[in-house]
Amino acid sequence: MTAPMSEDAKKTHKPDPITERILAMIADGKSVTPQEVAQAFYKDIKTPTMSPDGWHKYLTAVRQQAIHLARLGQLEITRKGEPVDPNNFKGVVRLRKVQAPLP
């Protein structure tokens, strides 16, 4: 378990840019793949000297942040349109905002 942040740490703490990108991309209610997030993130930081397919190296970080956000209840990881357990899933997945339960 991690210790709570001090007030000074909270003031200087910068949100993770990959987390911000994920949340921005699902804000409109659409789902996205981790690959789409990695590509969009890379496009934001890419310089002319960087490889066009360098987004691959950010894919693991995107998946890790998506799992973290799913555990916090800020998004859902889905497979074939159904939410999966963020602690135990495989295969092709999408990320989306948490859906309200049907009445």
Protein Blocks (a to p, Z undefined) as FASTA:
>chain_A
ZZdddfklmmmpccdfklmmmmmmmmnopacdfklmmmmmmmmmpcfkbcfklmmmmmmm
mmmmmmmmmmnopaccdeehiacdfkbcgdjddddddddddZZ
